[in-house]
Amino acid sequence: METENLDWEKAKKHFDFIRQVYLDLEGFSGVNTSFALDFVFKPLAVRYNNGERTQELFEEMMNVE
């Protein structure tokens, strides 16, 4: 798959939605999402915001749950 054919808007929308779910869960007693936010979401966001547009990043953003 060529990277220019990847739907980056869809990947970003999915990534942001799932990240927000984790952020929303932070307020619940006994729920700790900081590991996922710091070690999964943050590095992916940094790569995306730095302009990386690789197939690997696309797949990682689409596979967050």
ABEGO torsion letter per residue (X at the ends): XBAAABBAAAAAAAAAAAAAAAAAAAABBGBBAAAAAAAAAAAAAAAAAAGBBBAAAAAAAAABX
